[in-house]
Amino acid sequence: MVVRCWLIYLILHLIDKGSLQDPLEIEGVVGDSVILPCSYNARVLNPDERNAFWRYNTHKNVYDIENDRPVTEDQDAVFKDRIESFPSEYKNGNFSIRLNHLNFTDQGDFLCSITEVQKKFNRRLTVRASPSTLSPPKPTTHSRSSSMKTQPDGIVTFLNAVLEVFVLHYFGVFY
């Protein structure tokens, strides 16, 4: 039973850490910019290994980095003059990009492939309207306080605490 509790704790801990380091869902606002993260740091890549290819919905060329240099010749017209990368970060394995001037048509999946190490990172971008373009909500008698959340934050942290109490209560084990 103790082994099972430890296994559950380990799985929850790993899920929590992974979700903090590698977000899948990214939200942006029309007209603003977002960073689409893509990095590899298991080892230092040589300049000729610093190749990353960004694609939108699997087929549109967003941005390419080949042999430590940005390449935009085959970039889809939708992304021309809207993508920034961080060349000084390539040596650190950081191939993240900034997408500027967001619009609703940018919503979708962005895939970053780091070919030399066979890593792929999928980022799902959701674009919402600017708060200034939204009309103010109409008050209702059943409306919730704006400070209330509709989805639980930190569910993994909560489950972790419940597991600690369970282990301590039933087994008297400190870990």
N, C-alpha and C positions, 0 to 999 in steps of 0.2 A: 504494500500500500504506500509506503514512504517513497519507493522508487517511482510509482505512478505519479505521486504529487510532485516529485522533483522533475519528472519528465514534462508534466503540464506547466510547471513554473518555467522551465527552460524554453519550451515552445513559445509561451506568452512573452517571455523576455526577448527572444529573438524576433518575434513578429513586431513588437514595439520598437526595437532598435531599427529594424529594416524599414519600417514605415516612416521613421524620422529621417533617415538618410536618403531614401530613394522614393520621393513622392511620385505617384502615378497621375493623380488628378491635379491640374493646374487651372486656376480661374483668373480671368482677366476681364478688363472693362473696355468697352469700345473707346477707341482713341488713345488708350494707354499702351504701355509696353509690358511684356512678361519675359522672364528668364526661363528658358527651357534647359534644364540641367542634363549634362552628360559628362561623366568623368570616370576615369579608371586610375586607381592608385595602388594596385597590387604589386606593381613593379614600375620602374622608370622606363618609359618608352624611348627608344632611339629616334632621332629626327625622321629617319626613313620609315619608322613604324607608326608615326603620328598621322594616321588616316582615319577620318570620321566622316560619315555620310548621313546627312539629315534628309528624311523624306516625309512628305505629308500624305496621309491616307494611302500609303505604300507606293505611290507612283510619281508624285510631283517632286521635283528636285528643289529642296529648300536651300541647302548650302552644303558644300563639300570642303573638306580639309584634306589635302593630299601632300604627303611628305613635308609636314609642318607648315604648309602654306594654304591660305584660303583660295578656292577656285570657284568662280561664279559664272563661267562661260555657259554652262548648261542649266543655270538656275531658271526655274519657272518664272515667268513674267510677273505673276502675282506677288512674288517675294522680292523682286528687284528693289534695291534701295530701302528695304525695310528690315534687313537682317544685319546684326552686328555680332561679331565673335570677339574673342579675347586672345589674340595671338601670343601675348606674353604668358598666358596660362597653359598653352599647349604642352610645354615642357613638363608641367605638373600633371598631365593627363586630363586636363579640363578642356572639354570641347563644347561647353555650353554655348548657347546662342541667345541673343535678345531679339525678340520679334516686336517691332515698333508699329505704331499706328494700327492697333487692333481693330478688326471689324468682324461682324457676325460670320462671314464666310471663312474666317480662320479657324472656327470651331472644328475640332476633329482630332485625329491621332497623328502625332509626330514621332517618328522613329529615328533614333540615333544608332548607327552601327559603327563600332570601332573594330575594323576588320582584322587587324593583326592579332588581336586577342579574342576574337570571336565573341564580342559582347554586344548586346542589343538592349536599348532602353526605350520603352514605349512611354510617351507622355500624351495624355488626353487633355486637350485644351477646351475649356468651356468659356465662352465669351458672353458677358451679360451687358445690359444697357448701362450707361452712365447714370449715376444717381440723379444728376441734374436733369436728365431727360424723362425720368419717371415722375408721374404725378404722385402727390402725397397720399398715403393710404387713408381710406375713409374709416373713421372711428366706428367701432361696433361695440355693442354691449358685451359681447363674448370674446373680445380680443385679448390676447395674451400680453403680458408685459414684454417690452422689447428686450429686457435682460434675460428672458427665459430662452433656453435653447430647445430646439425641437429634436435634436439628435444628441445622444450622450457624447461628451468630450472625454477623452482619456479612458475609454472602456478597458483598455489593457491594463492601465494603472489600477483601476478599480478591481478588476479580476485578480490582479497580482496581490492587492491588499486582502481580498477575501481568501485567497489561497494561503497567505501568511497566517491569518487568524485561524483558519482550519487546521493547518499543520501544527501551530503552537497549541491550540486547544486540545486536539486529539492525540498528539504525539509528544508534546512538550519539547519539540525539536527546534533549535535555533539554527538558522542557516545563514 
